[in-house]
């Protein structure tokens, strides 16, 4: 495909949400999706690798198994989306909002999520190796059973976040807010 549907271009021009339609398995590699507003998009197994999704917004959409490898998602907003098994490795995601998103088994290895808002997100069983979560807000987020080896949570608000079963070798929590956060016995990090 590698180009935008006409209705999506219209959405960009009007700054209004439009129905995303069914784009399961579509190829959007390298496509500029910045400033587009979509609702109920079906994009399971779609390819967004290397794409530009700055200030992209979507609600009640599906991205299960989609690949965003190396994409730029700065200040993008995903609300109530299913993103199970999606690959975000190497993405730049500064200031992204992933509110109430279902994201188990995702890959965020080497992704930059500084200042991200992940309130209530389900990130259980994800790969977060060497990811940057500095100053992120992840209140009540689930990080159960994640591999966060070498991840940086410095200055993050992790109030009531769940890290049960998480692998945290070399992870940094300097200055993080951990009020009510749950960790395995004896594995509470120092801030």
N, C-alpha and C positions, 0 to 999 in steps of 0.2 A: 504494500500500500504506500508507505513512505510519504503520504500527504494527508492533509486534514479533510475530513468530510465538510461539505459546504455549511451544514448547520453549526459546526463547531466554529468556523470562521465568523459566522453571524453572532454566535455567543460572545466571541471576543470583542466584536464591534459594539455590541449593546451592553456589555457588562451584566448580562442576565443569565440565569441558569437555564439550560435547555436539556432535553432528554439526551443522554449519551448514546443510547442504542446498543446494539449487540456487536461488539468488535472482538469477540473471543478469538485468540490466536493472531490478532492483527500485528502487522509490522510497522511500528512507529519509530524505528531507529533513527536517531539524529533529528527528529522532527521538533519544531518549536511549538510547544503547547502552552506557552506562557500566557497568563491572563485569561484563560478559558474557564468557564463555569459550566460544569456538567452534573446532572443528577441521574441516578440509576443507570450508570454506565456498566456494561458487562464487558470486562476486559481480561477475563481469566486467560492465563498463558500468553498474554500479549507481550510484545517486545518494545520497550521504551529505552533501550540502551543508548547512552550518549545523548539522550534527548534534553531539551531545555523546557523545564516545567516550573519556572519561576512564577510564583503567585497563581499557580494552577489551583482550582478549587473544585471539589467534588463531594457529593453526599450520597449515602446509601448505594454505593457502587461496589463492584467486585473486581479484584485484581489478583485472585488466587493463582499462584505459580507464575505471575508476571515477572519479567526481568527489567530492572531499572539500572543495571550495572553502569557505573560511571556517569549517570545522569545528574543534572543540576536541578534540585527541587527546593531551592531557597524560597522560604516563605510560602510554600505550597500549603494547602489546607485540605485534609481528608477527614470527613466526619462520618462516623458510623459506617465504616467500610470494612469489607472482608478482604484481607490481604495475605491470607494464610499461604506460607511457602514462597512468598515473593523474594526476589534477590535484589538487595540494595547495596551490595558490596561496592566500595569505592565511591559512593555517592556524596555529593555536597548537599546537605540538607539543613543548613543554618536557618533557624527560625521556623522550621516546618511545624505544622499543627497536625497531630494524628490523634484526635480526640475520639475516645470510645471506639477505637478501631480494633478489630480482631486480627492479630498478626502472629499467631504461633508459627514456629518453624521457619521464620524468615532469616535471611542472611544480611547482617549489617557490618560485616567485617570491613575494617578500615573506613567506615562511613563517618562523616562529620555531621553531628546532630547538635552542635552547640546552640544554646538558646531555644531548643525544640520544646514543644508542648506536647506531652504524651499522657496527659491526665486520663486515668481510667483505661489506658491501652493494655491489651493482652499481648505481651511479648514473650510468653512462655516458650521454652524450648528453642529460642533463637540463638544464632551465632552473633555475638557482639565483640569478637576479638579485635582489640586495638581500636575500637570505635571511640569517638569523642562525643561525650554527653555533657561537656562543661556547661554549667549554668542552665541545664535543661530543667523543665518542670514536669515531673513524672509522679504526681500525687496519685496514690491508690493504683499505680500500674503494677502489672504482674511480670516479674522477671524470673519466674519459677523455672528452674532447671536450665537457665541460659549458660552459655559459655562466654563469660565476660573477661577472659584472660587478657590482661593489659589494657582494659577499657578505662577511660578517664571520666569519672563522675564528679570531678571537682566543682564545688559551688552549686551542684544540682539540688533541687528540692525533691527529695524522695520520700516525703511524708507518707506513711502508711503503705509504702511500696513493699512488694513481696519478692524476696530473693531466696526462698527455700529451694534447696537442691542446686543452687547456682555455683558455677565454677568461677571463682573470683581471684585466681592467682595473678598477682601483679596489678590488680585493678586499683585505681586511685580514687579516694573519696574525700580528699582534702577540702574542708570547708563545706561539705555536703550537709544538708538538713535531713536527718534520719529519724525524726520523731515518729514513733509508732511503726517504723519499718520492721519487717520480719526477716530474720536470717536463720540459718541452721545454728543450733547450739554451738557456741564457741567460735563462730565465724563472723561475728559482728565486726565490721571494719572500724578502724580508728579514723577520726576526722581531724 
